[in-house]
Amino acid sequence: MDPTVRRYLDDLVDAARDVLGGDLTGAYAAGSVGLDAYQPGRSDVDVALVVAGPLDAGRKRDLVARLRHEALPCPARGLELVAYTRAVAGSGTPEPGFEVELNTGARMPFRATWDPADRPAADGRFWYGLDRDILHEHGYALLGPPAADVFAGLAPDDLRRLLVEALRWWLALPTLADDAPAPGAEDAVLGACRSLVKARHGVWLSKVAAGRRLADAGYDRDLIGRCVAARAGGVPPSGAQARAFQWRVLAEIAAGG
């Protein structure tokens, strides 16, 4: 793990413990850190906290106050933190189910969401079930039992539904309509690669690793190679190329492939 990120995560766990005390039963690095794909300057830091039971409004506010970037500077683009009860973490539910959510960082708009009902549908409600499924497979325990013992995976039908919802959400985002390179199109393609690898092979990989796995098997090798190169500063594909790829992946996953 990047040593700067490691120190930050240690400090974050200490701050969360100061607020939550013995009710904090686990803390887990997720996302690129959990998948061993953290890229300084590009990646976020994703953390899931697990608490014994529901948090009252005061403790939610105190937790956000202690962990926001102004109080605990995040060395990455930003921190995406979600707290779950132990019951929700182990339930395998596809619903958001969180206690509190915090987005904060030098290059990330601040947002605190105090209840799943407050989460705008347009921002996507599929993230949480998918994230917990990834945590079940790859969560890095900072505190508490192994992630596989705390987070339950999704049922196959729920997994497919959330993958489809995620792809449709990506496709609804605005993008350039011409053939010019579209910044961010590489992430759209590689995110679709990760979904397709999970649907086909039942494993979560980082975006780049998933792209390489599909390219090695002959699946749109040129486009995926361009997207991998774009993650390291190369020229991204056009929005039209990314959308065409996403639609193919969506059709396969929706059909149960």
Sine and cosine of phi, psi and omega as CSV:
sin_phi,cos_phi,sin_psi,cos_psi,sin_omega,cos_omega
0.00,0.00,0.61,-0.79,0.09,-1.00
-0.79,0.61,0.81,-0.59,-0.11,-0.99
-0.88,0.47,-0.56,0.83,0.03,-1.00
-0.91,0.41,-0.66,0.75,0.04,-1.00
-0.91,0.41,-0.64,0.77,0.00,-1.00
-0.87,0.49,-0.70,0.71,0.02,-1.00
-0.91,0.42,-0.65,0.76,0.02,-1.00
-0.88,0.47,-0.69,0.72,-0.01,-1.00
-0.91,0.41,-0.61,0.79,0.07,-1.00
-0.88,0.48,-0.69,0.72,0.01,-1.00
-0.92,0.40,-0.61,0.79,0.02,-1.00
-0.90,0.44,-0.69,0.72,0.01,-1.00
-0.89,0.45,-0.66,0.75,0.03,-1.00
-0.88,0.48,-0.67,0.74,0.00,-1.00
-0.92,0.39,-0.66,0.75,0.02,-1.00
-0.90,0.43,-0.60,0.80,0.02,-1.00
-0.93,0.37,-0.57,0.82,0.05,-1.00
-0.87,0.49,-0.60,0.80,-0.03,-1.00
-0.99,0.17,-0.69,0.72,-0.20,-0.98
-0.99,-0.15,-0.30,0.95,0.00,-1.00
0.86,0.51,-0.65,-0.76,-0.03,-1.00
-0.94,0.35,-0.18,0.98,0.06,-1.00
-0.96,0.28,-0.26,0.96,0.09,-1.00
-0.99,0.15,0.94,-0.33,-0.06,-1.00
-0.98,-0.22,-0.20,0.98,0.01,-1.00
-0.19,-0.98,0.44,-0.90,0.10,-0.99
-0.60,-0.80,0.72,-0.69,-0.17,-0.98
-0.65,-0.76,0.75,-0.66,0.14,-0.99
-0.98,0.19,0.72,-0.70,-0.03,-1.00
-0.83,-0.55,-0.30,-0.95,0.10,-1.00
0.83,0.56,-0.64,-0.77,-0.09,-1.00
-0.91,0.42,-0.52,0.85,0.03,-1.00
-0.92,0.39,-0.73,0.69,0.01,-1.00
-0.90,0.43,-0.53,0.85,-0.01,-1.00
-1.00,0.01,0.13,0.99,0.00,-1.00
0.83,0.55,0.68,0.73,-0.04,-1.00
-0.73,-0.68,0.38,0.92,-0.04,-1.00
-0.90,0.44,0.75,-0.66,-0.01,-1.00
-0.85,-0.53,0.96,-0.28,-0.02,-1.00
-0.81,0.59,0.68,-0.73,0.01,-1.00
1.00,0.04,-0.24,0.97,-0.04,-1.00
-0.82,-0.57,-0.66,0.75,-0.12,-0.99
-0.99,0.15,0.43,-0.90,0.21,-0.98
-1.00,-0.01,0.17,-0.99,0.21,-0.98
-0.96,-0.28,0.85,-0.52,-0.02,-1.00
-0.94,-0.34,0.76,-0.65,-0.05,-1.00
-0.70,-0.72,0.68,-0.74,0.15,-0.99
-0.90,-0.43,0.81,-0.58,0.13,-0.99
-0.99,-0.17,0.57,-0.82,0.05,-1.00
-0.85,-0.52,0.78,-0.63,-0.05,-1.00
-0.86,-0.51,0.40,-0.91,-0.10,-1.00
-0.90,0.43,-0.61,0.79,-0.04,-1.00
-0.44,-0.90,-0.02,-1.00,-0.04,-1.00
-0.84,0.54,0.56,-0.83,0.02,-1.00
-0.99,-0.15,0.65,-0.76,0.09,-1.00
-0.98,0.18,0.18,-0.98,-0.11,-0.99
-0.87,0.49,-0.61,0.79,-0.02,-1.00
-0.90,0.43,-0.68,0.74,-0.02,-1.00
-0.95,0.32,-0.54,0.84,0.10,-0.99
-0.88,0.47,-0.73,0.68,0.01,-1.00
-0.89,0.46,-0.66,0.75,0.00,-1.00
-0.90,0.43,-0.64,0.77,0.00,-1.00
-0.90,0.44,-0.72,0.69,0.02,-1.00
-0.88,0.48,-0.67,0.74,-0.02,-1.00
-0.88,0.47,-0.61,0.80,-0.03,-1.00
-0.98,0.22,-0.46,0.89,-0.14,-0.99
-0.97,-0.25,-0.19,0.98,-0.01,-1.00
-0.91,0.42,0.38,-0.93,-0.15,-0.99
-0.84,0.55,-0.58,0.81,-0.03,-1.00
-0.91,0.41,-0.43,0.90,0.01,-1.00
-0.99,-0.13,-0.56,0.83,-0.01,-1.00
-0.68,-0.73,1.00,-0.01,-0.11,-0.99
-0.86,0.52,0.77,-0.64,0.01,-1.00
-1.00,0.00,0.76,-0.65,-0.05,-1.00
-0.98,0.20,-0.17,0.99,-0.02,-1.00
-0.99,-0.13,-0.15,-0.99,0.09,-1.00
-0.83,0.55,-0.60,0.80,0.03,-1.00
0.02,-1.00,0.14,-0.99,0.06,-1.00
-0.96,-0.29,0.75,-0.66,0.18,-0.98
-0.90,-0.44,0.95,-0.31,-0.10,-0.99
-0.86,-0.51,0.67,-0.74,0.06,-1.00
-0.72,-0.69,0.69,-0.73,0.07,-1.00
-0.94,-0.34,0.72,-0.70,0.03,-1.00
-0.81,-0.58,0.47,-0.88,0.23,-0.97
-0.96,0.29,0.37,-0.93,0.04,-1.00
-0.86,0.50,-0.59,0.81,-0.01,-1.00
-0.90,0.43,-0.70,0.71,0.01,-1.00
-0.92,0.39,-0.68,0.73,-0.02,-1.00
-0.83,0.55,-0.62,0.79,-0.06,-1.00
-1.00,-0.08,0.12,0.99,-0.13,-0.99
-1.00,0.05,-0.40,0.92,-0.10,-0.99
0.95,0.32,0.27,0.96,-0.02,-1.00
-0.95,0.33,0.54,-0.84,0.11,-0.99
-0.99,0.10,-0.11,0.99,-0.05,-1.00
-0.98,0.20,0.38,-0.92,-0.02,-1.00
-0.83,0.56,-0.84,0.55,0.18,-0.98
0.91,0.42,0.23,0.97,-0.09,-1.00
-0.99,0.11,0.28,-0.96,0.10,-1.00
-1.00,0.03,-0.73,0.68,0.03,-1.00
-0.42,-0.91,0.52,-0.86,0.02,-1.00
-0.77,-0.64,0.65,-0.76,-0.02,-1.00
-0.72,-0.69,0.80,-0.60,0.20,-0.98
-0.90,-0.44,0.81,-0.59,-0.06,-1.00
-0.35,-0.94,0.56,-0.83,0.04,-1.00
0.25,-0.97,0.19,-0.98,-0.02,-1.00
-0.90,0.43,-0.50,0.86,-0.02,-1.00
-0.84,-0.55,0.52,0.85,0.00,-1.00
-0.68,-0.74,0.78,-0.63,0.05,-1.00
-0.87,0.50,0.69,-0.72,0.03,-1.00
-0.94,0.35,0.70,-0.71,0.15,-0.99
-0.44,-0.90,0.75,-0.66,0.15,-0.99
-0.87,-0.49,0.79,-0.62,0.02,-1.00
-0.89,-0.45,0.85,-0.53,-0.18,-0.98
-1.00,-0.05,-0.22,0.98,-0.07,-1.00
-0.37,-0.93,0.62,-0.79,0.02,-1.00
-0.82,0.57,-0.50,0.87,0.00,-1.00
-0.91,0.42,-0.35,0.94,-0.01,-1.00
-1.00,0.08,-0.14,0.99,-0.04,-1.00
-0.97,0.25,0.88,-0.47,0.00,-1.00
-0.88,0.47,0.73,-0.69,0.00,-1.00
-0.85,0.52,-0.54,0.84,-0.03,-1.00
-0.91,0.40,-0.34,0.94,0.02,-1.00
-1.00,0.05,-0.09,1.00,0.04,-1.00
1.00,-0.04,0.79,-0.61,0.05,-1.00
-0.95,-0.33,0.10,1.00,-0.04,-1.00
-1.00,0.09,-0.33,0.94,-0.14,-0.99
-0.83,0.56,-0.66,0.75,-0.24,-0.97
-0.95,0.31,-0.72,0.70,0.06,-1.00
-0.88,0.48,-0.66,0.75,0.04,-1.00
-0.91,0.41,-0.67,0.74,0.01,-1.00
-0.89,0.46,-0.65,0.76,0.01,-1.00
-0.93,0.37,-0.54,0.84,0.08,-1.00
-0.91,0.42,-0.66,0.75,0.07,-1.00
-0.91,0.42,-0.66,0.75,0.04,-1.00
-0.87,0.49,-0.64,0.77,0.05,-1.00
-0.83,0.56,-0.60,0.80,-0.08,-1.00
-1.00,-0.02,-0.58,0.82,-0.19,-0.98
-0.71,-0.70,0.11,0.99,-0.05,-1.00
-0.86,0.51,0.67,-0.74,-0.01,-1.00
-0.98,-0.19,0.92,-0.40,-0.09,-1.00
-0.96,0.28,0.88,-0.47,0.13,-0.99
-1.00,-0.08,-0.46,0.89,0.01,-1.00
-0.40,-0.92,0.70,-0.71,0.09,-1.00
0.99,-0.15,-0.10,-1.00,-0.05,-1.00
-0.91,0.41,0.21,-0.98,0.08,-1.00
-0.82,0.57,0.57,-0.82,-0.06,-1.00
-0.86,0.51,-0.57,0.82,-0.02,-1.00
-0.89,0.45,-0.40,0.92,0.02,-1.00
-1.00,0.04,-0.19,0.98,-0.09,-1.00
-0.95,-0.32,-0.67,0.74,-0.05,-1.00
-0.98,-0.19,0.74,-0.67,0.05,-1.00
-1.00,-0.07,0.55,-0.84,0.09,-1.00
-0.98,0.21,0.26,-0.97,0.02,-1.00
-0.99,0.16,0.48,-0.88,0.17,-0.98
-0.92,0.39,0.49,-0.87,-0.08,-1.00
-0.81,0.58,-0.67,0.74,-0.01,-1.00
-0.92,0.39,-0.63,0.77,0.04,-1.00
-0.92,0.39,-0.65,0.76,0.03,-1.00
-0.87,0.50,-0.75,0.66,-0.01,-1.00
-0.88,0.48,-0.68,0.74,-0.02,-1.00
-0.89,0.46,-0.68,0.74,-0.02,-1.00
-0.95,0.33,-0.57,0.82,0.08,-1.00
-0.89,0.46,-0.66,0.75,0.05,-1.00
-0.90,0.43,-0.70,0.71,0.03,-1.00
-0.86,0.51,-0.66,0.75,-0.01,-1.00
-0.90,0.44,-0.69,0.73,0.01,-1.00
-0.91,0.42,-0.65,0.76,0.04,-1.00
-0.91,0.41,-0.58,0.81,0.06,-1.00
-0.89,0.45,-0.74,0.68,0.04,-1.00
-0.85,0.53,-0.67,0.74,-0.04,-1.00
-0.92,0.38,-0.41,0.91,0.00,-1.00
-0.99,0.17,-0.20,0.98,0.00,-1.00
-0.95,0.33,0.59,-0.81,0.03,-1.00
-0.92,0.38,0.56,-0.83,0.07,-1.00
-0.49,-0.87,0.24,-0.97,0.02,-1.00
-0.92,0.40,0.67,-0.74,-0.10,-1.00
-1.00,-0.03,-0.23,0.97,-0.05,-1.00
-1.00,-0.02,-0.22,-0.98,-0.06,-1.00
-1.00,-0.04,0.16,0.99,0.00,-1.00
-0.96,0.28,0.48,-0.87,0.07,-1.00
-0.82,0.57,0.68,-0.73,-0.05,-1.00
-0.89,-0.45,0.96,-0.27,0.04,-1.00
-0.81,0.59,0.75,-0.67,-0.05,-1.00
0.99,-0.12,-0.29,0.96,0.01,-1.00
-0.90,0.44,-0.50,0.87,0.01,-1.00
-0.90,0.44,-0.61,0.79,0.02,-1.00
-0.94,0.35,-0.57,0.82,0.05,-1.00
-0.89,0.46,-0.70,0.72,0.01,-1.00
-0.92,0.39,-0.74,0.67,-0.07,-1.00
-0.95,0.32,-0.51,0.86,0.13,-0.99
-0.90,0.44,-0.64,0.77,0.07,-1.00
-0.91,0.41,-0.59,0.81,0.06,-1.00
-0.86,0.50,-0.69,0.72,-0.01,-1.00
-0.88,0.47,-0.66,0.75,0.04,-1.00
-0.90,0.44,-0.66,0.75,-0.04,-1.00
-0.93,0.36,-0.64,0.77,0.05,-1.00
-0.89,0.46,-0.66,0.75,0.04,-1.00
-0.89,0.45,-0.69,0.72,-0.01,-1.00
-0.92,0.40,-0.63,0.78,-0.05,-1.00
-0.98,0.19,-0.68,0.73,-0.21,-0.98
-0.90,-0.44,-0.13,0.99,0.08,-1.00
0.97,0.26,0.34,0.94,0.01,-1.00
-0.76,-0.65,0.54,-0.84,0.12,-0.99
-1.00,-0.07,0.76,-0.65,0.11,-0.99
-0.82,-0.58,0.27,-0.96,0.15,-0.99
-0.89,0.45,0.28,-0.96,-0.01,-1.00
-0.84,0.54,-0.73,0.68,-0.04,-1.00
-0.92,0.38,-0.69,0.72,0.00,-1.00
-0.89,0.46,-0.63,0.78,0.04,-1.00
-0.91,0.42,-0.68,0.73,0.04,-1.00
-0.86,0.50,-0.71,0.71,-0.01,-1.00
-0.90,0.43,-0.59,0.80,0.01,-1.00
-0.90,0.44,-0.68,0.73,0.02,-1.00
-0.93,0.36,-0.66,0.75,0.00,-1.00
-0.89,0.45,-0.64,0.77,0.02,-1.00
-0.89,0.45,-0.45,0.89,0.03,-1.00
-1.00,0.03,0.05,1.00,0.06,-1.00
1.00,-0.02,0.19,0.98,-0.05,-1.00
-1.00,0.04,0.97,-0.24,0.06,-1.00
0.72,0.69,0.82,0.58,-0.13,-0.99
-0.85,0.52,-0.67,0.75,-0.08,-1.00
-0.92,0.40,-0.73,0.69,-0.02,-1.00
-0.90,0.43,-0.71,0.70,-0.02,-1.00
-0.90,0.44,-0.66,0.75,0.04,-1.00
-0.86,0.51,-0.63,0.77,0.04,-1.00
-0.91,0.42,-0.62,0.79,-0.01,-1.00
-0.93,0.36,-0.65,0.76,0.05,-1.00
-0.88,0.47,-0.68,0.74,0.03,-1.00
-0.90,0.43,-0.58,0.81,0.00,-1.00
-0.91,0.42,-0.51,0.86,0.04,-1.00
-0.91,0.42,-0.36,0.93,0.02,-1.00
-0.96,-0.27,0.28,0.96,0.07,-1.00
0.95,-0.32,0.01,1.00,0.02,-1.00
-0.97,0.24,-0.06,-1.00,-0.05,-1.00
-0.99,0.10,0.81,-0.58,-0.01,-1.00
-0.97,0.25,0.27,-0.96,0.10,-1.00
-0.96,0.29,0.08,-1.00,0.06,-1.00
-0.98,0.18,0.29,-0.96,0.06,-1.00
-0.89,0.46,-0.60,0.80,0.00,-1.00
-0.90,0.43,-0.65,0.76,0.04,-1.00
-0.90,0.43,-0.67,0.74,0.01,-1.00
-0.90,0.44,-0.69,0.72,-0.03,-1.00
-0.90,0.44,-0.67,0.74,0.01,-1.00
-0.87,0.49,-0.65,0.76,0.03,-1.00
-0.90,0.43,-0.73,0.69,-0.01,-1.00
-0.87,0.50,-0.66,0.75,0.01,-1.00
-0.89,0.46,-0.63,0.77,0.03,-1.00
-0.90,0.44,-0.69,0.73,0.02,-1.00
-0.90,0.43,-0.69,0.73,0.01,-1.00
-0.86,0.51,-0.70,0.71,-0.03,-1.00
-0.88,0.47,-0.65,0.76,-0.02,-1.00
-0.93,0.37,-0.72,0.70,-0.03,-1.00
-0.92,0.39,-0.66,0.75,-0.01,-1.00
-0.90,0.44,-0.49,0.87,0.02,-1.00
-0.99,0.16,-0.09,1.00,0.03,-1.00
1.00,-0.03,0.33,0.94,-0.02,-1.00
-0.97,0.23,0.00,0.00,0.00,0.00
